Amino acid sequence: MKDYMLKGNPVKKCCKGLLSVVFLSLLILFTTNLQAQGDLMLYPKRIIFEGSKRSQEINLANSGKDTARYVLSVVQIRMKEDGSFETITDPDPGQNFADKYFRIFPRNVVLPPNEAQTVKVQLINTGEMQPGEYRSHLYVRAEEEKKPLGEEDTLNDAKTISVKIKAVFGISIPVIIRSGENTSKINISDVSFIQEKEVPATLRFTFNRNGNMSVYGDVLVDYISPDGKKIRVGAANGLSVYTPTTKRNFNLSLTQTPGVDFHKGSLQVTYRYNAANADLLAEGKIALQ
């Protein structure tokens, strides 16, 4: 955030602090598109370039009580069939890395408590791209501030061995660049219902993706009673199936609410671009008994 006030003006610090607090509050309101880990909050949770869009911004916020330094880097990630991720160095067949087609700045951010800052992601070298989807992940990690020489912690007893462990938090979000026509389609198969004693009822199903680009959206599960009444019993936002993965297995815990009897009726699962609109991507259904 640029500061156009005169240096030394007490109004400057007051306004800047107020704007940061307001910005931080707005980030918290957008929880459906917000990533958070430790005291670091990040918005949005994915960056997608398509059409004529050339630059986008990521908002970083420090919700902690101490000043923190955040370092931004790029990593390459593979999605496995169970939805977990692993870091890779070489692309899988059908996978294209995006890192040479964008730049990020700044790459090093220091934020006092309840302060926020934007980071810009800008496309470069896109004239070299072939049609398809390109994906890399922006990794933001908190880095401990180094103390000046002479201020390091000292031990009173030279014979004492001390071990200090500090958690290092990090968040990764995908940066996706799309070029050309999107041919991807997705369906849901192998829907099964599991209910065991002292364990929440669970719906299991599989996403099957084909085509040249990733798919992402929101999952909704509704219980449909024998008389046709529909009750929401489960939801998961921002679920993705990244290229070149063609299958993703997913388990969703269901909520037991009044009017729901998991021994009769049916369960309907829908996958949409956004839970608030009608852009249906896939659906599945299972009868209960």
Rosetta blueprint (number, residue, H / E / L):
1 M L
2 K L
3 D L
4 Y L
5 M L
6 L L
7 K L
8 G L
9 N L
10 P H
11 V H
12 K H
13 K H
14 C H
15 C H
16 K H
17 G H
18 L H
19 L H
20 S H
21 V H
22 V H
23 F H
24 L H
25 S H
26 L H
27 L H
28 I H
29 L H
30 F L
31 T H
32 T H
33 N H
34 L L
35 Q E
36 A E
37 Q E
38 G L
39 D L
40 L E
41 M E
42 L E
43 Y E
44 P L
45 K L
46 R L
47 I E
48 I E
49 F E
50 E L
51 G L
52 S L
53 K L
54 R L
55 S E
56 Q E
57 E E
58 I E
59 N E
60 L E
61 A E
62 N E
63 S L
64 G L
65 K L
66 D L
67 T L
68 A E
69 R E
70 Y E
71 V E
72 L E
73 S E
74 V E
75 V E
76 Q L
77 I E
78 R E
79 M E
80 K L
81 E L
82 D L
83 G L
84 S L
85 F E
86 E E
87 T E
88 I L
89 T L
90 D L
91 P L
92 D L
93 P L
94 G L
95 Q L
96 N L
97 F L
98 A L
99 D H
100 K H
101 Y H
102 F E
103 R E
104 I E
105 F E
106 P L
107 R L
108 N E
109 V E
110 V E
111 L E
112 P L
113 P L
114 N L
115 E L
116 A E
117 Q E
118 T E
119 V E
120 K E
121 V E
122 Q E
123 L E
124 I L
125 N L
126 T H
127 G H
128 E H
129 M L
130 Q L
131 P L
132 G E
133 E E
134 Y E
135 R E
136 S E
137 H E
138 L E
139 Y E
140 V E
141 R E
142 A E
143 E E
144 E L
145 E L
146 K L
147 K L
148 P L
149 L L
150 G L
151 E L
152 E L
153 D L
154 T L
155 L L
156 N L
157 D L
158 A L
159 K L
160 T L
161 I L
162 S L
163 V L
164 K L
165 I L
166 K L
167 A L
168 V L
169 F L
170 G E
171 I E
172 S E
173 I E
174 P E
175 V E
176 I E
177 I E
178 R E
179 S E
180 G L
181 E L
182 N L
183 T L
184 S L
185 K E
186 I E
187 N E
188 I E
189 S E
190 D E
191 V E
192 S E
193 F E
194 I E
195 Q L
196 E L
197 K L
198 E L
199 V L
200 P L
201 A L
202 T E
203 L E
204 R E
205 F E
206 T E
207 F E
208 N E
209 R E
210 N E
211 G L
212 N L
213 M L
214 S L
215 V E
216 Y E
217 G E
218 D E
219 V E
220 L E
221 V E
222 D E
223 Y E
224 I E
225 S L
226 P L
227 D L
228 G L
229 K L
230 K E
231 I E
232 R E
233 V E
234 G E
235 A E
236 A E
237 N E
238 G E
239 L E
240 S E
241 V E
242 Y L
243 T L
244 P L
245 T L
246 T L
247 K E
248 R E
249 N E
250 F E
251 N E
252 L E
253 S E
254 L L
255 T L
256 Q L
257 T L
258 P L
259 G L
260 V L
261 D L
262 F L
263 H L
264 K L
265 G L
266 S E
267 L E
268 Q E
269 V E
270 T E
271 Y E
272 R E
273 Y L
274 N L
275 A L
276 A L
277 N L
278 A L
279 D L
280 L E
281 L E
282 A E
283 E E
284 G E
285 K E
286 I E
287 A E
288 L L
289 Q L
